[in-house]
Amino acid sequence: MEENEITKFSLGEFLRQKREGLEISYSDLSQEIQIPIKYIKSLEEESYGIFGAKIYAKSFENHYGSA
């Protein structure tokens, strides 16, 4: 990939690739950011229905993104 090439990922794909690139397991990430694994997986799969309200999903995204 060239330096100026822009690659577009969905948010879930971006989060998953970053986690895997850093070789962080779901379990380790869950402990670090205090979010249950089922929610981390839901964010990566972009299955937001589990969160009930949009604000919860956004809050979890912010915690995940700051890890």
Secondary structure, DSSP 4 states (H G I P E B T S, - for coil): --TT------HHHHHHHHHHHTT--HHHHHHHHT--HHHHHHHHHT-GGGGSSHHHHHHHHHHHHH-
